[in-house]
Amino acid sequence: MMSAPLLIVASSLLFAAMAVCVKESSAQYSAGEIVFYRSVVGLVLMATTLRLRGISWRTPVPGMHLARSASGTMALCLWFYALGGLPLATAMTLNYMSSVWIALFLLGGAVLVSPGRGGVDGRLVAAVLVGFAGVGLVLRPTIEQDQLWHGLMGLMSGVLSATAYLQVTALGRVGEPGERVVLYFSVTGVVAGAALAAFSGGAHAHTPRGVALLLATGFLATGGQWLMTRAYATGATLGIASLQYLGIVFGFILGVWLFDDPVTLMSLAGMACIIGAGVVANLLRERSRPGDAAPTET
């Protein structure tokens, strides 16, 4: 059995490879189609897993699953759209902003619960500010390439990913198995992907290369998800969450290697700011909320 750090490193690599497949298939398919086929593969694999493990589809908290699946599916659609028009590392970095957004949500909650009582952690404020400074640096090259809209969609995917993470945490606290959470997420992805594909012009003709990319997207996403879940189940949450940012590094390397993505000091500095802010935010959350559940989807 691989150790937790190796599991999360392998998971991050699979997610980066999945992003490559999404970017490549975006030349042939719409974001809705890619979400649909990725979700079909995930649904089949998760349904098989639940059957083998004897886990029922029935859930006592359908409303919580609906909320989590809706936010996660919207995040996935926006991220796949951003991947089609942004440098690989930029799209991945904006999606990995989820930890910084969670920190901002926590700050907002502290202000509402205890206004004027010193309930806001200054270190968390600093992490959020550094994270958003990083966003400005990362987006600066994309603005010059007329990719602002894709950048905004990538940024929004990070917001929705943060919301989905908090909802997964709540589902874990009420005892919902991760396999069931992912199953319903896949069901929602199938429905939303089909609707989005129909709205954006319907299905495109398949080619052997296109089918291979779609299948690879589904298998890589599911494999990365399973490895990540195993890593959080067996390792220290803070260390695992920090190593997960290797996905940005892998995305940067693959983007430069496969797509000749531009390398600028500004974008590198922005990525460093976001990674640092995310690690600090995870550290502070780990100290204040040691019982948080692990995410089962990225």
KOLTI-72211 format. One line per 3 residues: number of its first residue (from 1); their letters; for each residue x, y, z of C-alpha. Coordinates in pm, 1 decimal. Example, Ala and Ser with C-alpha at 12.3 -4.5 7.8 and 13.67 -1.06 7.14 Angstrom:
# KOLTI-72211
1 = as = 1230.0 -450.0 780.0; 1367.0 -106.0 714.0
# end
This chain:
# KOLTI-72211
1 = mms = 0.0 0.0 0.0; 134.5 342.8 -94.4; 187.4 598.6 181.3
4 = apl = -49.4 896.2 208.5; 203.5 1148.1 64.7; 266.4 925.8 -237.5
7 = liv = -107.4 877.3 -284.1; -173.6 1252.6 -296.4; 122.4 1313.9 -528.0
10 = ass = -10.5 1045.2 -764.4; -360.3 1194.6 -734.5; -234.7 1542.6 -823.4
13 = llf = -51.3 1402.9 -1124.9; -365.3 1222.6 -1246.5; -574.0 1538.8 -1211.3
16 = aam = -313.5 1735.7 -1407.8; -318.5 1467.9 -1678.2; -697.6 1483.9 -1679.6
19 = avc = -676.4 1860.6 -1734.4; -453.1 1794.9 -2035.7; -717.1 1560.7 -2180.6
22 = vke = -990.3 1818.0 -2117.6; -787.6 2090.4 -2288.9; -716.3 1865.8 -2587.7
25 = ssa = -1077.2 1749.7 -2621.5; -1203.6 2109.3 -2598.9; -1098.8 2152.9 -2961.7
28 = qys = -1361.1 1893.8 -3060.6; -1625.9 1895.9 -2786.6; -1805.5 2160.3 -2581.7
31 = age = -1756.8 2187.0 -2205.3; -2103.2 2036.8 -2153.1; -2018.5 1729.7 -2359.8
34 = ivf = -1692.5 1675.4 -2173.3; -1870.5 1706.5 -1838.0; -2137.0 1461.7 -1957.7
37 = yrs = -1896.1 1190.0 -2072.2; -1665.9 1238.3 -1773.8; -1967.6 1200.9 -1543.0
40 = vvg = -2096.0 890.1 -1726.9; -1763.1 716.2 -1667.2; -1764.8 824.9 -1302.5
43 = lvl = -2125.9 710.5 -1257.2; -2054.5 362.6 -1394.7; -1744.1 322.4 -1181.0
46 = mat = -1911.1 451.3 -863.1; -2226.8 243.9 -914.6; -2007.7 -63.9 -954.5
49 = tlr = -1810.0 25.3 -643.1; -2124.5 73.4 -433.4; -2259.1 -261.0 -551.8
52 = lrg = -1935.2 -444.1 -471.1; -1918.7 -286.1 -124.9; -2287.2 -337.5 -50.9
55 = isw = -2359.7 33.6 -4.9; -2715.3 143.5 -80.3; -2801.1 434.4 -309.0
58 = rtp = -3063.6 545.1 -55.5; -2962.4 847.9 151.4; -3128.4 1011.8 453.0
61 = vpg = -3007.6 1358.2 341.6; -3108.4 1402.6 -25.0; -3121.1 1781.4 6.4
64 = mhl = -2757.4 1798.4 118.9; -2653.0 1580.1 -174.4; -2846.6 1801.1 -415.2
67 = ars = -2678.5 2118.1 -287.1; -2331.1 1962.6 -295.7; -2382.1 1807.8 -638.9
70 = asg = -2519.9 2129.4 -787.6; -2229.1 2345.1 -669.6; -1971.1 2081.1 -760.7
73 = tma = -2115.8 2029.8 -1107.9; -2126.3 2402.6 -1179.1; -1765.2 2428.9 -1065.0
76 = lcl = -1669.7 2141.2 -1294.3; -1845.9 2295.6 -1595.8; -1680.9 2633.3 -1542.4
79 = wfy = -1338.6 2476.8 -1489.4; -1363.1 2268.1 -1806.4; -1469.0 2580.2 -1996.0
82 = alg = -1169.7 2772.0 -1854.8; -933.1 2489.4 -1947.6; -1038.0 2527.3 -2310.1
85 = glp = -923.7 2889.4 -2329.1; -649.0 2941.3 -2069.8; -293.9 2817.5 -2024.7
88 = lat = -313.0 2488.1 -1836.6; -137.5 2608.9 -1520.5; -348.6 2927.0 -1506.4
91 = amt = -677.1 2735.3 -1520.7; -557.7 2488.7 -1256.6; -431.3 2766.7 -1029.2
94 = lny = -764.4 2950.7 -1036.5; -950.9 2629.3 -953.1; -710.7 2558.0 -664.9
97 = mss = -809.1 2893.8 -513.0; -1078.5 2705.4 -319.7; -879.1 2707.0 6.6
100 = vwi = -842.7 3084.7 -10.9; -1216.0 3124.3 -78.5; -1294.6 2898.9 219.9
103 = alf = -1073.0 3122.1 434.0; -1268.7 3424.1 310.0; -1597.9 3249.5 396.0
106 = llg = -1466.3 3179.5 746.1; -1365.9 3543.6 786.3; -1712.3 3655.1 680.6
109 = gav = -1866.6 3415.7 930.2; -1642.4 3544.5 1209.6; -1739.0 3903.7 1132.8
112 = lvs = -2111.0 3820.0 1134.8; -2096.6 3609.6 1452.3; -1871.5 3836.6 1659.4
115 = pgr = -1853.1 4183.0 1503.4; -1607.3 4410.7 1680.4; -1502.4 4141.6 1929.1
118 = ggv = -1167.3 4045.4 1785.3; -1296.7 3723.8 1638.2; -1109.5 3767.0 1309.0
121 = dgr = -768.6 3600.1 1275.4; -526.5 3850.9 1124.4; -317.8 3570.7 976.6
124 = lva = -619.5 3446.0 786.3; -682.0 3797.5 656.3; -321.7 3814.7 537.0
127 = avl = -352.5 3475.1 364.5; -666.0 3589.0 179.4; -501.3 3914.2 68.7
130 = vgf = -191.4 3732.6 -53.6; -410.4 3484.1 -239.1; -597.5 3757.7 -421.3
133 = agv = -272.7 3935.1 -501.4; -166.8 3607.5 -660.2; -485.5 3601.3 -867.8
136 = glv = -405.5 3945.5 -1002.4; -56.9 3835.7 -1101.2; -177.7 3512.1 -1262.5
139 = lrp = -457.0 3681.6 -1457.3; -239.3 3964.3 -1582.4; -88.6 3760.3 -1871.3
142 = tie = -430.8 3621.3 -1968.8; -587.4 3967.3 -1985.2; -326.6 4066.6 -2240.6
145 = qdq = -429.1 3764.3 -2450.0; -800.2 3857.4 -2449.7; -882.9 3564.6 -2224.5
148 = lwh = -1044.4 3761.0 -1942.7; -1380.1 3581.7 -1971.9; -1218.3 3239.7 -1940.5
151 = glm = -1018.7 3370.7 -1644.7; -1331.8 3491.7 -1468.8; -1499.1 3154.4 -1524.5
154 = glm = -1192.0 2979.5 -1381.9; -1203.1 3208.1 -1079.8; -1572.9 3133.7 -1030.1
157 = sgv = -1498.2 2760.9 -1048.9; -1273.9 2806.5 -745.6; -1553.4 2980.3 -553.2
160 = lsa = -1798.0 2699.6 -627.2; -1533.0 2435.5 -548.4; -1493.4 2594.0 -205.1
163 = tay = -1869.6 2576.9 -152.6; -1872.4 2212.8 -261.2; -1584.6 2132.7 -23.1
166 = lqv = -1774.3 2276.2 273.6; -2081.8 2075.7 173.6; -1875.6 1756.2 145.4
169 = tal = -1745.2 1827.8 494.9; -2103.1 1854.2 621.2; -2195.9 1526.6 448.0
172 = grv = -1899.9 1354.1 608.4; -2009.7 1473.7 949.9; -2353.2 1315.2 910.4
175 = gep = -2195.5 983.9 812.6; -2244.3 977.2 436.2; -1990.8 747.9 261.7
178 = ger = -1765.7 916.5 7.2; -1869.9 671.8 -265.5; -2231.7 781.6 -235.9
181 = vvl = -2133.0 1148.9 -241.5; -1938.9 1097.3 -563.3; -2219.4 885.4 -711.5
184 = yfs = -2476.9 1163.1 -678.9; -2223.0 1417.0 -801.4; -2180.0 1203.2 -1113.6
187 = vtg = -2557.5 1176.7 -1162.5; -2587.9 1555.5 -1150.1; -2294.6 1587.6 -1389.4
190 = vva = -2465.2 1360.6 -1643.0; -2787.3 1564.7 -1631.1; -2619.1 1906.5 -1630.9
193 = gaa = -2367.9 1806.6 -1897.8; -2641.3 1680.4 -2129.4; -2847.5 1997.2 -2080.0
196 = laa = -2548.4 2225.5 -2134.4; -2443.4 2032.1 -2444.5; -2795.2 2058.3 -2590.5
199 = fsg = -2805.4 2430.4 -2516.2; -2466.4 2490.6 -2678.7; -2543.2 2318.4 -3008.5
202 = gah = -2584.6 1948.3 -2940.1; -2343.1 1659.7 -2969.8; -2043.0 1662.6 -3198.4
205 = aht = -1934.4 1368.3 -3412.4; -1690.2 1129.4 -3249.3; -1346.0 1032.1 -3371.2
208 = prg = -1122.2 758.3 -3225.3; -897.1 1026.3 -3077.8; -1193.4 1212.4 -2930.2
211 = val = -1338.6 900.6 -2769.6; -997.4 811.9 -2625.1; -964.0 1160.3 -2472.9
214 = lla = -1314.4 1146.9 -2321.1; -1256.4 802.9 -2170.1; -916.2 909.7 -2040.7
217 = tgf = -1074.8 1216.1 -1878.9; -1327.1 999.4 -1694.2; -1081.3 735.8 -1578.5
220 = lat = -811.7 983.9 -1476.9; -1062.5 1194.9 -1281.5; -1204.3 891.9 -1100.9
223 = ggq = -860.2 747.7 -1031.8; -730.8 1077.7 -897.8; -1039.9 1114.3 -684.1
226 = wlm = -1002.9 766.4 -534.9; -632.5 819.3 -457.2; -707.6 1154.5 -295.4
229 = tra = -980.3 1003.1 -78.3; -744.0 724.6 32.3; -471.4 979.5 109.7
232 = yat = -698.2 1188.2 332.8; -823.7 873.4 505.5; -473.0 754.5 599.0
235 = gat = -260.5 1069.4 632.1; -240.6 1398.1 822.0; -490.8 1639.5 673.0
238 = lgi = -262.6 1944.7 671.0; 29.0 1770.9 502.9; -196.9 1611.9 243.1
241 = asl = -374.3 1940.7 166.9; -38.5 2111.7 118.6; 97.7 1840.9 -112.3
244 = qyl = -219.6 1864.0 -319.4; -91.4 2195.7 -456.8; 160.0 1995.1 -657.2
247 = giv = -124.9 1975.7 -909.0; -45.0 2335.3 -1005.2; 322.4 2247.9 -1051.8
250 = fgf = 237.7 1943.4 -1263.8; -5.3 2153.5 -1466.0; 261.3 2417.0 -1525.6
253 = ilg = 515.7 2158.2 -1643.5; 266.6 1982.3 -1871.6; 140.1 2312.3 -2009.7
256 = vwl = 487.4 2431.4 -2104.1; 583.8 2090.2 -2243.1; 269.9 2006.7 -2441.7
259 = fdd = 112.1 2343.3 -2524.5; 406.5 2585.6 -2521.2; 229.9 2790.0 -2254.3
262 = pvt = 408.2 3120.4 -2180.6; 636.8 3140.4 -1877.8; 648.2 3480.4 -1708.4
265 = lms = 789.6 3589.5 -1373.9; 455.5 3754.4 -1295.2; 253.4 3436.2 -1341.8
268 = lag = 509.2 3229.1 -1148.1; 496.0 3479.6 -861.4; 115.6 3465.0 -867.6
271 = mac = 115.1 3085.6 -847.4; 359.1 3100.8 -555.5; 133.0 3349.8 -374.3
274 = iig = -176.8 3133.7 -422.2; 1.5 2814.8 -315.7; 146.6 2987.4 -8.4
277 = agv = -188.3 3143.2 83.7; -363.8 2809.0 40.8; -112.3 2624.8 259.6
280 = van = -138.8 2889.4 534.1; -518.9 2887.3 514.6; -520.9 2507.3 545.4
283 = llr = -284.3 2530.6 844.1; -506.9 2777.3 1026.4; -821.6 2578.4 946.0
286 = ers = -655.4 2256.3 1063.5; -575.0 2415.1 1398.9; -922.8 2559.0 1446.3
289 = rpg = -1125.3 2271.9 1295.0; -940.7 1944.6 1348.3; -1251.9 1737.1 1273.3
292 = daa = -1306.9 1848.1 914.4; -1380.1 1572.2 669.8; -1167.4 1509.3 367.0
295 = pte = -1285.2 1620.9 25.9; -1394.2 1353.2 -217.0; -1391.7 1565.8 -531.0
298 = t = -1168.0 1840.2 -675.7
# end
